[in-house]
Amino acid sequence: MKNSLTLTSSTLALLVLACQPKTRTKVVEVPQKDKVYNFTKESYGEPVLVPVYDPACNSQRGLGLSNGIIEDAYMGIENLSVKTFIGEEVLDADTEKYINRQTYETEVIDPGRPVVLCRDASIIPANTQEGAAIAMKADVDQAFALYEAVKDPGTLVLPRLERVTLNAAQLEKQVTRVVNKSEEATEYTSHMTDNAIFMRGERPTLISFPQSEESKQAKLLGGVPLWNVDGVFQHEFGHFIFDSIMNDGNMPFVSYQKYAAQNPDLHLFHTPSSSLKRIVETPALKAGFQDFVRSQDFFVGSLNEGFADLWAYYTLKQPADMFNISCFAQNRNVAAGAFYNGVSKSWDETLWKKTFQTEIETDLAITAEDPVEECSQPIFSDIHIIGAAMAHTADAVFSAAAQTHSTMDTSRLKAEMSLVWLKSLKVSEEFQDLGGKASLSRILNTAVGTGISYLKGADKTRFCAVVSSKFPVLVKRWKDARTDNEDVSGVVSFCSL
Ligand SMILES: [Zn+2]
């Protein structure tokens, strides 16, 4: 039996939308202003191959993108990736649990071409592959500049980042094969669209995928390609920082290594609810997902997402309306104290219950007629959503600590704190033995501890009030003698809780 579906249902375009976000066209300017290229075709869906080797600019070829943190920039890459789940259980050596065997292969169908711009090109439309590459580069360089500015807080030495490759509007056909015990295979075919990824490996790569026609029509993600959304590639660069810190030195972060090995395509910027639906409807996929959700890996993954959101937020200097596009509004805005559905991002009883609910389906029962309404609902088995709560609450304590440093640039200081937070978690050797709840507790306790280390004797009243209001369930846990080892930062005694 063969099934074919795309990540974004084609029925979306037919529905009437309640929310119509503004579309905006971003024109990226490059230095020389002698000549304007008229790239008339739009590149939505299938990106247009723009004639960069236009004979007219032969003599002036060579303004590439390979300066700064970007090593190479490519466009027109086509991949076929095949993920096969084999319905036979094997014993996983690490966890000593039976898991479904799976294989993952990627075949390059077209290696693409380097992005090279004529020196006299003046304005490149944003909806071309070159436009995407230039926009990505600008955002990545900005996120890198912040890292360079704050990378060695105090005595803490953080890794020098190696250079990254950038793939603009990569076409990727994904085939998911689920093989049952009678060796019958069901294939699901989809194209990667409307997303951005950080891919770790020998050549760390930042990738953007094309915008789908469906998404454009239904005004999902604001109706604009993601490379034109501020914060997307600063977020992806945040994953690169996370990966570099967690793997740096002779003591890699074991929990992250394991997590990263099982999730080769780190990291989907956004998990569409439709792909989660497919997971829960397919037993082999669901089994693997259920092993992952609420485990330590899940919270390491959530931390990775939360940190990446924070990095985007600090790079953009704390905009009040970050990711103000449909499907992301409020949920992924670090400044917003509640999710789209009104659930608070503070670690209260409600959020704690949703974080540890056992049924994945509970989140997925939401099917609104309006696709924007549907994709806006937070799914608490999604690492981006739990990560968003981590980001908001960590930022709250960082802000309270930063207030005692009145002369400094706040977003820069908080970016520094977020690096200190990761580094302190990395060096806590016993982290790898913690279960899901204790892992989450430890991650948040270390964020508060980082804030404490920046108070440096200043009045702690306001800081401790923020701790009580943003982490009520955790405060209870930290006070509980049985879970005393989770309060490694001594938050309870510091704030006399
Ligand atoms: Zn991400």
Boltz pocket constraint, residues with backbone or C-beta under 6 A from the ligand:
constraints:
  - pocket:
      binder: B
      contacts: [[A, 235], [A, 236], [A, 239], [A, 267], [A, 268], [A, 269], [A, 270], [A, 304], [A, 305], [A, 308]]
      max_distance: 6.0
